[in-house]
Amino acid sequence: MLYMEKYTLADVGILITTISGAVVLILGALQKSKCSKINFCCFSCDRDPTLKTDPSQMTPRLPSRAPDAIP
């Protein structure tokens, strides 16, 4: 019979956080990639990496206010 260690809730939380962080890093790298064909493990994707935006649909960003200098 196999003996399993007892894990605390903190141990499970750290495991879930670590796995989630790894997935986010991989997805971020794939999103920023300029490749048109991506093969990763069992997944493959053909895409057009060029950004196509209509300037009339974009909302202008206001510049952030710099903090006042302390005299």
KAGIFEN-V519457 format. One record per helix or strand of 3 or more residues. SS is the DSSP state (A for helix, B for strand). FROM is the first residue (numbers start at 1). LEN is the number of residues. If there is no record, write none. Layout:
BEGIN
ss:SS from:FROM len:LEN
ss:SS from:FROM len:LEN
END
This chain:
BEGIN
ss:A from:9 len:24
ss:B from:37 len:4
ss:B from:43 len:4
ss:A from:55 len:3
END
